[in-house]
Amino acid sequence: MEALSPVLQVVAVVAIGFPLLMYLIQDRLIFYPQPLPGSHREVVLKRFPGIEALFIESADGTRLHGWHVKPAPGEPLVMYFGGNAEQVSWMLDEVSRRAPGTGWLLVDYRGYGASAGVPSEAALVSDALQWYDAVAGRARQVFVFGRSLGGGVAVKLAAERAVAGVILVAPFDSLVEVAKHYYPFLPVNWMLRHRFESIALAPKIGAPLLCLVAARDEIIPAAHSRRLYDAWGGPKRWVDLDGGHNSTDGAPVFWPSILRFLEENRGQSPISDGPKSP
């Protein structure tokens, strides 16, 4: 039997080795943990004396951290899940200026901020549910707010717990579909461990949706956001934003749309087709 020619050997190595490499390093391509040293956390607490550095222990014993802005009496609480490279303490300045009185829980994913552990889809979703169960009793209503990767976490939470509304910025239908857009030559269906199949959950969610999308998003093409939006089961509003993926907050309609959404759904009964928290 003749050996493969050198050219075919190279082709075989690339055809097998590249997908294998992508499979092995996918966690580093999806998650970019942004730790926050304890000294920096103290600086944040001094700058914002009204907030609380809240810690809980996950089901597997991992210590998790979130920034808690207490709501004024009768005001809702918004649980915020950031992007894949986001250190969420930056949002404290925004929410203090833009939405005074509203409560916020800015969640540090595992490995991000002051949270321990290693991120994964299963861990982030499990932690989100545990955060909800820990803080839902602190406010009259709970909204969830997910940005980019955080949209996948927020959608899963809304499918499992009673929420008053869902705010998504640059969300996607499925991480598998986004990966296919970037790597059409790879068998991503069987390679991807962290799938965030939000579109499969969307038709079952009856909570109101506010979807804010940059028309020129260079990271998550707007078509992926539109597919998720079209599949949503509850009332919904689409807002086009100027700019790209990382400039959404600078759009003039960004915060006014969010504040209007919170006001319009104030006092509404939480909606969920999934299991309710105790």
Residue pairs with C-beta under 8 A, 6 or more apart in sequence:
4 12
18 186
19 186
19 187
19 191
22 29
22 183
22 186
22 191
23 191
26 191
26 192
26 193
26 194
27 118
27 119
27 120
27 193
27 194
30 84
30 149
30 175
30 194
31 84
31 109
31 111
31 119
31 120
32 84
32 85
33 109
33 110
33 111
33 112
33 119
34 85
34 86
34 87
34 112
34 113
35 111
35 112
35 113
35 114
36 44
36 87
36 89
36 108
36 112
36 113
36 114
38 114
41 53
41 89
41 114
44 51
44 53
44 67
44 89
44 92
45 51
45 53
47 92
48 92
48 96
50 69
50 70
51 67
51 68
51 69
51 70
51 92
52 67
52 68
52 69
52 70
53 65
53 67
53 68
53 114
54 65
54 66
54 67
54 68
54 105
54 135
55 63
55 64
55 65
55 114
56 63
56 64
56 66
56 130
56 131
56 134
57 63
57 64
58 64
58 117
58 123
58 126
58 127
58 130
59 126
59 130
62 110
62 115
62 116
62 117
62 123
62 127
63 115
63 116
63 117
64 107
64 108
64 110
64 115
64 116
64 117
64 127
64 130
64 131
65 108
65 113
65 114
65 115
66 105
66 106
66 107
66 108
66 131
67 88
67 89
67 91
67 92
67 104
67 105
67 106
67 108
68 103
68 104
68 105
68 135
69 92
69 95
69 96
69 102
69 103
69 104
69 105
69 106
70 103
70 138
71 77
71 101
71 102
71 103
71 138
71 139
71 140
72 101
72 102
72 103
74 140
75 101
75 102
75 103
75 139
75 140
76 102
76 103
76 139
76 140
76 141
76 142
76 143
76 164
76 262
76 266
77 102
77 103
77 104
77 105
77 135
77 136
77 138
77 139
77 141
77 142
77 143
78 95
78 99
78 102
78 103
78 104
78 105
78 142
78 143
78 144
78 145
78 167
78 262
79 104
79 105
79 107
79 128
79 131
79 132
79 135
79 142
79 143
79 144
79 145
79 154
79 157
80 88
80 91
80 104
80 105
80 106
80 107
80 145
80 146
80 147
80 150
81 107
81 109
81 124
81 128
81 144
81 145
81 146
81 147
81 149
81 150
81 151
81 153
81 154
81 157
82 88
82 91
82 106
82 107
82 109
82 112
82 147
82 148
82 149
82 150
83 147
83 148
83 149
83 150
84 148
84 149
86 112
86 147
86 150
87 112
87 113
88 106
88 107
88 108
88 112
88 113
89 106
89 113
91 104
91 106
92 106
94 249
94 255
95 102
95 104
95 106
98 255
98 258
98 259
99 255
99 258
99 259
99 262
102 262
103 138
103 139
105 131
105 135
107 127
107 128
107 131
108 114
108 115
109 115
109 119
109 124
109 127
110 116
110 117
110 118
110 119
110 120
110 123
110 124
110 127
111 117
111 118
111 119
112 119
117 123
120 193
120 194
121 152
121 193
121 194
121 195
121 196
124 153
125 153
125 156
125 157
128 153
128 154
128 156
128 157
129 157
129 160
129 161
132 142
132 157
132 161
132 277
133 161
133 277
133 278
135 142
136 142
136 161
136 277
140 267
141 164
141 265
141 266
141 267
141 268
141 270
142 161
142 162
142 163
142 164
142 270
143 163
143 164
143 165
143 166
143 167
143 262
143 265
144 154
144 157
144 158
144 163
144 165
144 166
144 167
145 154
145 166
145 167
145 168
145 169
145 258
146 152
146 153
146 154
146 155
146 166
146 167
146 168
146 169
146 171
147 168
147 169
147 170
148 169
148 170
148 171
148 172
148 219
148 220
148 245
149 196
151 168
151 169
151 170
151 171
151 172
151 198
151 228
152 171
152 172
152 175
152 196
152 198
153 196
154 166
154 167
154 168
155 166
155 168
155 171
155 198
155 201
155 202
155 205
155 228
156 196
156 198
156 201
157 163
158 166
158 201
158 205
158 207
158 272
159 201
159 204
159 205
159 272
159 273
159 274
160 272
160 274
160 275
161 272
161 274
161 275
161 276
161 277
162 270
162 271
162 272
162 276
162 277
163 207
163 270
163 271
163 272
164 207
164 208
164 265
164 268
164 269
164 270
164 271
165 207
165 208
165 209
165 210
165 261
165 262
165 265
165 268
166 205
166 207
166 208
166 209
166 210
167 209
167 210
167 212
167 258
167 261
168 209
168 210
168 211
168 212
168 225
168 228
169 212
169 213
169 248
170 212
170 213
170 214
170 217
170 219
170 220
170 225
170 245
170 248
171 198
171 211
171 213
171 220
171 224
171 225
171 228
172 178
172 196
172 198
172 220
172 224
172 225
172 228
173 198
173 199
173 224
173 225
173 227
173 228
173 231
174 195
174 196
174 197
174 198
174 199
174 200
174 224
175 192
175 194
175 195
175 196
175 197
176 188
176 189
176 192
176 195
176 197
177 199
177 224
177 227
178 220
178 221
178 224
179 186
179 188
179 192
180 188
181 221
181 224
198 228
199 227
199 228
199 231
202 228
202 231
202 232
202 233
203 231
203 232
203 233
204 233
204 273
204 274
205 232
205 233
205 234
205 271
205 272
205 273
206 233
206 234
206 271
206 272
206 273
207 234
207 270
207 271
207 272
208 234
208 235
208 236
208 237
208 261
208 264
208 265
208 268
208 271
209 229
209 232
209 234
209 235
209 236
209 237
210 236
210 237
210 239
210 257
210 258
210 261
211 225
211 228
211 229
211 232
211 236
211 237
211 238
211 239
212 239
212 241
212 248
212 251
212 254
212 257
212 258
213 222
213 225
213 226
213 238
213 239
213 240
213 241
214 222
214 240
214 241
214 242
214 243
214 244
214 245
214 247
214 248
214 251
215 222
215 240
215 241
215 242
216 243
216 244
217 225
217 244
217 245
218 244
218 245
219 244
219 245
219 246
220 245
226 238
229 236
229 238
234 271
237 257
237 261
239 253
239 257
241 248
241 251
241 253
241 254
242 251
242 252
243 250
243 251
248 254
249 255
